[in-house]
Structure formats: C-alpha cells, structure tokens
C-alpha cells in the first residue's frame, strides 16, 4: 500500500519541491493535472492523507478528489 502524508503548511512553504519529494517525481512544475494523472495510474491501494488543508490550493485538493473518484484504489483523507 502507498501512503502519502501531505502537510498543507509545508505545501504553502515550497509547493513544487515538497510535492516533488512526497510523490518521488523526477520533475514537478506545479501542474496539478500531473498529480491527478500520477495518482489515477496506481495499481495498488493508495491513500493520500491531508493535514492543514486550509493551506492547500483548492485546485490541488480537487486533483486529489478527482483521482480518488477515477481510481477506486486511491482514497483521500482530509484530517483537519
């Protein structure tokens, strides 16, 4: 199982570098569709846990939500 714990406060500090590191991407330049497609392609159970979501761009949260709807193996937990 893949688990990604994303802290909104760290996203707010340096969004692109933080998300690149969290998702172990070779490159991330801020296009949330890249995150959507990345998560939609998982073939094993994947959980995205968000904390401090008020500091996360709503469009990024939307990408997480859409990925969880498109791929039944992906789930999103908002832990505020």
N, C-alpha and C positions, 0 to 999 in steps of 0.2 A: 504494500500500500504506500502511496505517495502522500505526504502531508506537507503542506506549505503554510507556515505561520507568518502572517503579514501584519506588521505593526504600522498603523496609519501615521504615527508620529515619525517613524523612520522613512516612510514613503515621502512625507512632506519635506524632510531634510534634503534628500537627494533621490528623487523618484527613479530616474533611469538606472542609476548604478545599483540601487537597492533591489529593484525588481530583476535586473540582470543577474545579480548574485543569488537572490532567492530561487529563481527558476533555472539557474545554471545555464543561461543563454549566452551564446558567443557574442551577440550584439543585441542591444535593445535601445532604440532611439525614441521611445515614448509613444509609439503607435499601439493603442490598446487593442486593436484588432489582432495584432501579433500575439498578444496574451490569449485572446479568445481562441484563435486557431491552434495555438500551442496546447491549451487545456482540452479543447474539443477532440484532439487526436490521441488522448491517452487510452490505453487498452487495459489498464488495471485501475482498481479503486483509488481515487484521488480525492483528498479533502483539502479545501482552502479555508483556513481559519483567519478571520479578520478581527483585529482589535483596534480600538481608536479609529473606527471607520469614519468618524466625522472629519478626520484629516485627510481622507482619501477622496480623490476626484470622483464624483458620481458616475462619470463615464467609465472609469476603471471598474467600479463596483458593478455597473451594467454589463461589462465584458465578462466578469466572473459569473454573474447570474445567467447570462445567455449561454455560457459554456456549460453550466450545470444543467440547463434545460436541453441543450443539444446532445450531451453525452451523459447517459444515465450512470456512468461510473464516476462522474465528477459531482461532488457536493460542496456547497458553500455554507459556512457557519459564520455568522456575524456575532461576535462575543462582546458586545458593549454592555 
